[in-house]
Amino acid sequence: MTETMKVVLAINEHEIECMCEFDYTASVTGVLTGPPERCYPDEPEEYDPTKLTYVLHGTEYDISCLLPLVDDDLDSSFDLWKQKMLSEAEALEEDFAEWYNETY
């Protein structure tokens, strides 16, 4: 699934705000019981940055060539993105439970 997030990158001692497009694959819990042909190990979640865009005065600049240089900044941004998505999911669950309890 392709996602987009706003990131702040430190490049040559300057902070710039960019948009990062990335492919996200959720983790899959492995199965270790049962017949061997149905067992498989855990698969970790994956973030694969595909595009980095800088916007200046309404003009977009593709700076994807810098992706290998900003891995550390992106790692912390992915963690923040994941926390935000989890908190939004929890809020939706709470809203649904409240609606369901009021309706039924």
Backbone as ProteinMPNN parsed JSONL, in Angstrom:
{"seq_chain_A": "MTETMKVVLAINEHEIECMCEFDYTASVTGVLTGPPERCYPDEPEEYDPTKLTYVLHGTEYDISCLLPLVDDDLDSSFDLWKQKMLSEAEALEEDFAEWYNETY", "coords_chain_A": {"N_chain_A": [[0.848, -1.155, 0.0], [0.631, 2.162, -0.878], [1.725, 5.06, 0.737], [1.767, 8.466, 1.972], [3.701, 10.878, 3.658], [4.502, 13.753, 5.662], [7.725, 14.924, 6.185], [10.508, 16.093, 8.122], [13.656, 16.928, 7.263], [17.146, 16.825, 8.002], [19.527, 18.386, 6.313], [22.724, 19.108, 5.393], [23.039, 20.676, 7.74], [20.705, 22.132, 7.667], [17.195, 22.327, 8.116], [14.661, 20.896, 6.261], [11.354, 20.745, 5.001], [9.643, 18.064, 3.658], [7.798, 15.91, 1.392], [7.23, 12.516, 1.648], [6.882, 9.668, -0.222], [5.963, 6.314, 0.194], [6.099, 2.733, 0.146], [4.195, 0.594, 2.09], [4.208, -2.311, 4.007], [2.439, -4.329, 6.098], [3.275, -6.114, 9.123], [3.414, -9.713, 9.41], [2.244, -12.255, 11.39], [3.906, -15.188, 12.194], [3.354, -18.751, 11.803], [3.862, -21.415, 13.859], [3.046, -23.865, 14.64], [1.501, -27.032, 14.032], [1.226, -28.923, 10.918], [4.357, -29.195, 9.152], [4.317, -28.136, 6.51], [2.532, -26.075, 6.676], [3.611, -24.168, 8.262], [5.313, -21.098, 8.921], [7.726, -18.417, 9.228], [7.707, -15.331, 11.212], [7.014, -12.276, 9.501], [8.505, -9.222, 9.177], [7.293, -5.782, 9.44], [7.485, -3.533, 6.643], [8.983, -0.638, 5.302], [9.299, 1.132, 2.417], [10.791, 3.656, 1.006], [9.884, 5.56, -1.804], [9.711, 7.971, -3.162], [10.804, 11.33, -2.817], [9.854, 14.548, -2.193], [10.276, 18.02, -2.526], [8.78, 21.082, -1.791], [8.734, 24.3, -2.987], [7.72, 27.53, -3.005], [5.318, 26.782, -4.286], [6.195, 25.114, -6.302], [7.049, 21.819, -7.13], [9.809, 19.782, -6.351], [11.578, 16.981, -7.27], [13.441, 15.186, -5.156], [14.416, 12.671, -4.827], [16.849, 11.458, -5.162], [18.234, 11.905, -2.87], [17.385, 10.086, -1.019], [18.988, 7.807, -0.093], [20.669, 9.134, 1.669], [19.244, 10.051, 3.825], [18.212, 8.137, 5.523], [18.182, 7.685, 8.382], [16.701, 9.872, 9.388], [14.272, 9.32, 8.158], [13.581, 6.869, 9.328], [12.843, 7.55, 11.995], [10.677, 9.16, 11.363], [8.956, 7.292, 10.187], [8.305, 5.801, 12.446], [6.855, 7.706, 13.928], [4.74, 8.115, 12.143], [3.524, 5.593, 12.203], [2.688, 5.47, 14.907], [0.813, 7.549, 14.871], [-1.101, 6.518, 13.053], [-1.949, 4.259, 14.508], [-3.094, 5.476, 16.789], [-5.185, 6.868, 15.587], [-6.678, 4.711, 14.632], [-7.425, 3.509, 17.043], [-9.05, 5.528, 18.085], [-11.124, 5.494, 16.204], [-12.142, 2.92, 16.709], [-13.109, 3.307, 19.312], [-15.086, 5.258, 18.833], [-16.797, 3.779, 17.194], [-17.571, 1.724, 18.96], [-18.938, 3.235, 20.88], [-21.03, 4.307, 19.307], [-22.273, 1.893, 18.548], [-23.109, 0.88, 21.028], [-24.939, 2.827, 21.768], [-26.809, 2.589, 19.74], [-27.718, -0.061, 19.678]], "CA_chain_A": [[0.0, 0.0, 0.0], [1.434, 3.379, -0.977], [1.353, 6.099, 1.694], [2.527, 9.709, 1.883], [3.8, 11.581, 4.932], [5.349, 14.936, 5.71], [8.926, 14.681, 6.984], [11.48, 17.179, 8.247], [14.977, 16.329, 7.077], [18.318, 17.649, 8.276], [20.456, 18.258, 5.198], [23.774, 20.13, 5.5], [22.718, 21.51, 8.893], [19.455, 22.868, 7.435], [16.014, 21.474, 8.163], [13.715, 21.175, 5.191], [10.133, 19.955, 5.072], [9.425, 17.36, 2.396], [6.785, 14.868, 1.356], [7.851, 11.232, 1.335], [5.995, 8.589, -0.649], [6.591, 5.035, 0.5], [5.28, 1.526, 0.145], [4.143, 0.027, 3.429], [3.703, -3.673, 4.127], [2.262, -4.646, 7.51], [3.908, -7.354, 9.56], [2.585, -10.913, 9.407], [2.649, -13.159, 12.454], [4.187, -16.529, 11.687], [2.683, -19.919, 12.373], [4.907, -22.368, 14.203], [2.438, -25.112, 15.098], [0.793, -27.749, 12.985], [2.081, -29.614, 9.948], [5.46, -28.347, 8.657], [4.003, -27.436, 5.26], [1.685, -24.907, 6.978], [4.355, -23.298, 9.167], [6.161, -20.074, 8.305], [8.225, -17.482, 10.239], [7.187, -13.959, 11.213], [7.524, -11.352, 8.491], [8.45, -7.88, 9.773], [6.73, -4.734, 8.596], [8.489, -2.936, 5.762], [8.792, 0.698, 4.741], [10.19, 1.278, 1.273], [10.622, 4.99, 0.435], [9.952, 5.534, -3.259], [9.832, 9.315, -3.738], [10.975, 12.423, -1.879], [9.505, 15.772, -2.917], [10.427, 19.285, -1.808], [7.926, 22.105, -2.408], [9.226, 25.654, -2.746], [6.905, 28.53, -3.705], [4.323, 26.115, -5.115], [6.809, 24.231, -7.294], [7.535, 20.573, -6.556], [11.1, 19.306, -6.823], [11.833, 15.589, -6.931], [14.786, 15.051, -4.598], [14.529, 11.257, -4.465], [18.257, 11.058, -5.176], [18.755, 12.057, -1.511], [16.84, 9.042, -0.139], [20.004, 7.025, 0.641], [21.375, 9.97, 2.648], [18.358, 10.488, 4.909], [17.585, 6.954, 6.12], [17.956, 7.83, 9.823], [15.578, 10.795, 9.571], [13.046, 8.643, 7.73], [13.236, 5.837, 10.309], [12.089, 8.162, 13.096], [9.404, 9.624, 10.801], [8.089, 6.119, 10.04], [7.804, 5.468, 13.782], [5.814, 8.687, 14.249], [3.596, 7.835, 11.272], [2.866, 4.391, 12.713], [1.995, 5.849, 16.142], [-0.347, 8.346, 14.494], [-2.096, 5.612, 12.469], [-2.498, 3.434, 15.583], [-3.978, 6.281, 17.639], [-6.396, 7.13, 14.809], [-7.444, 3.462, 14.609], [-8.023, 3.349, 18.368], [-10.142, 6.502, 18.194], [-12.236, 4.974, 15.397], [-12.727, 1.8, 17.438], [-13.876, 3.853, 20.427], [-16.278, 5.893, 18.268], [-17.694, 2.723, 16.739], [-18.136, 1.054, 20.142], [-19.915, 4.163, 21.457], [-22.191, 4.314, 18.412], [-22.922, 0.591, 18.615], [-23.786, 0.773, 22.329], [-26.092, 3.741, 21.763], [-27.76, 2.165, 18.722], [-28.277, -1.404, 19.941]], "C_chain_A": [[0.904, 1.232, 0.0], [0.867, 4.448, -0.053], [2.21, 7.336, 1.44], [2.55, 10.348, 3.262], [4.722, 12.779, 4.796], [6.525, 14.621, 6.621], [9.781, 15.944, 7.03], [12.856, 16.536, 8.231], [16.07, 17.331, 7.405], [19.336, 17.383, 7.166], [21.443, 19.427, 5.258], [23.431, 21.169, 6.568], [21.505, 22.41, 8.68], [18.307, 21.884, 7.53], [15.075, 21.878, 7.037], [12.529, 20.224, 5.328], [9.841, 19.371, 3.7], [8.219, 16.436, 2.522], [7.477, 13.586, 0.909], [6.758, 10.235, 0.959], [6.705, 7.285, -0.362], [5.579, 3.911, 0.399], [5.367, 0.928, 1.541], [3.544, -1.364, 3.366], [3.638, -3.997, 5.613], [2.955, -5.963, 7.854], [2.894, -8.494, 9.527], [3.131, -11.839, 10.483], [2.805, -14.567, 11.895], [3.36, -17.6, 12.378], [3.749, -20.981, 12.613], [4.349, -23.688, 14.739], [1.69, -25.756, 13.946], [1.753, -28.437, 12.042], [3.161, -28.677, 9.396], [5.12, -27.561, 7.395], [3.117, -26.204, 5.485], [2.369, -23.935, 7.935], [5.196, -22.293, 8.372], [6.581, -19.081, 9.387], [7.499, -16.135, 10.173], [7.799, -13.178, 10.059], [7.396, -9.948, 9.056], [7.778, -6.879, 8.834], [7.848, -4.09, 7.784], [8.036, -1.558, 5.3], [9.786, 0.832, 3.601], [9.961, 2.65, 0.644], [10.815, 4.961, -1.079], [10.145, 6.919, -3.876], [9.939, 10.339, -2.616], [10.777, 13.716, -2.663], [9.656, 16.979, -2.001], [9.589, 20.329, -2.545], [8.446, 23.479, -1.997], [8.434, 26.607, -3.623], [5.941, 27.88, -4.696], [4.881, 25.192, -6.187], [7.371, 23.004, -6.594], [8.858, 20.171, -7.202], [11.295, 17.867, -6.345], [13.274, 15.471, -6.456], [15.014, 13.613, -4.115], [15.972, 10.771, -4.446], [18.878, 11.162, -3.783], [18.277, 10.954, -0.562], [17.918, 8.227, 0.585], [20.701, 7.818, 1.75], [20.543, 10.291, 3.881], [17.637, 9.326, 5.591], [17.26, 7.132, 7.597], [16.779, 8.757, 10.109], [14.261, 10.104, 9.216], [12.623, 7.569, 8.719], [12.417, 6.417, 11.453], [10.732, 8.677, 12.602], [8.438, 8.462, 10.608], [7.501, 5.722, 11.387], [6.676, 6.415, 14.188], [4.558, 8.44, 13.422], [2.809, 6.643, 11.806], [2.095, 4.704, 13.991], [0.726, 6.642, 15.839], [-1.451, 7.451, 13.931], [-2.744, 4.742, 13.549], [-3.444, 4.23, 16.473], [-5.269, 6.631, 16.898], [-7.286, 5.888, 14.758], [-8.125, 3.23, 15.954], [-9.193, 4.301, 18.555], [-11.355, 6.039, 17.39], [-12.922, 3.807, 16.092], [-13.599, 2.296, 18.592], [-15.165, 4.502, 19.93], [-17.284, 4.847, 17.823], [-18.361, 2.035, 17.928], [-19.195, 1.934, 20.797], [-21.184, 4.197, 20.622], [-22.978, 3.02, 18.523], [-23.703, 0.449, 19.919], [-25.006, 1.67, 22.401], [-27.198, 3.252, 20.825], [-28.429, 0.851, 19.091], [-28.434, -1.67, 21.402]], "O_chain_A": [[1.837, 1.321, 0.798], [-0.336, 4.71, -0.062], [3.246, 7.263, 0.779], [1.536, 10.361, 3.959], [5.602, 12.816, 3.936], [6.333, 14.102, 7.721], [9.776, 16.752, 6.102], [13.178, 15.704, 9.079], [15.946, 18.524, 7.127], [19.926, 16.305, 7.088], [21.045, 20.59, 5.184], [23.518, 22.374, 6.334], [21.3, 23.356, 9.441], [18.42, 20.742, 7.084], [14.739, 23.052, 6.881], [12.678, 19.064, 5.713], [9.796, 20.091, 2.703], [7.696, 16.214, 3.614], [8.212, 13.572, -0.078], [5.829, 9.993, 1.73], [7.899, 7.146, -0.632], [4.373, 4.112, 0.548], [6.451, 0.772, 2.103], [2.5, -1.574, 2.749], [4.652, -3.949, 6.309], [3.186, -6.808, 6.989], [1.685, -8.275, 9.604], [4.317, -12.168, 10.496], [1.921, -15.067, 11.2], [2.746, -17.359, 13.417], [4.449, -21.395, 11.689], [5.101, -24.528, 15.233], [1.296, -25.081, 12.996], [2.949, -28.53, 12.318], [2.902, -27.491, 9.195], [5.587, -26.434, 7.227], [2.967, -25.38, 4.583], [1.746, -22.967, 8.371], [5.715, -22.603, 7.3], [5.863, -18.916, 10.373], [6.78, -15.841, 9.217], [8.953, -13.393, 9.688], [6.29, -9.519, 9.384], [7.7, -7.084, 7.623], [9.011, -4.102, 8.189], [6.873, -1.344, 4.956], [10.989, 0.664, 3.802], [9.046, 2.81, -0.163], [11.794, 4.404, -1.575], [10.678, 7.038, -4.979], [9.256, 10.235, -1.597], [11.446, 13.952, -3.669], [9.22, 16.961, -0.85], [9.672, 20.451, -3.767], [8.579, 23.779, -0.811], [8.472, 26.504, -4.849], [5.768, 28.369, -5.812], [4.116, 24.553, -6.909], [8.079, 23.119, -5.594], [9.012, 20.21, -8.423], [11.187, 17.581, -5.153], [14.212, 15.632, -7.237], [15.711, 13.377, -3.128], [16.285, 9.78, -3.786], [19.931, 10.577, -3.533], [18.723, 10.897, 0.584], [17.774, 7.975, 1.782], [21.263, 7.226, 2.672], [21.084, 10.757, 4.883], [16.568, 9.515, 6.172], [16.167, 6.766, 8.03], [15.953, 8.464, 10.974], [13.255, 10.288, 9.901], [11.427, 7.371, 8.933], [11.403, 5.838, 11.842], [9.748, 8.635, 13.34], [7.237, 8.612, 10.833], [6.331, 5.347, 11.467], [5.659, 5.978, 14.729], [3.443, 8.543, 13.933], [1.58, 6.674, 11.856], [0.961, 4.252, 14.148], [-0.309, 6.434, 16.471], [-2.616, 7.609, 14.295], [-3.952, 4.51, 13.512], [-4.489, 3.717, 16.874], [-6.335, 6.687, 17.511], [-8.51, 5.999, 14.832], [-9.278, 2.802, 15.999], [-10.218, 3.922, 19.123], [-12.49, 6.176, 17.847], [-14.149, 3.708, 16.07], [-14.689, 1.774, 18.825], [-16.222, 4.321, 20.534], [-18.485, 5.002, 18.044], [-19.567, 1.79, 17.913], [-20.236, 1.435, 21.225], [-22.288, 4.124, 21.161], [-24.207, 3.039, 18.584], [-24.831, -0.044, 19.918], [-26.003, 1.314, 23.03], [-28.381, 3.475, 21.084], [-29.62, 0.68, 18.827], [-28.887, -2.747, 21.789]]}, "name": "protein", "num_of_chains": 1, "seq": "MTETMKVVLAINEHEIECMCEFDYTASVTGVLTGPPERCYPDEPEEYDPTKLTYVLHGTEYDISCLLPLVDDDLDSSFDLWKQKMLSEAEALEEDFAEWYNETY"}
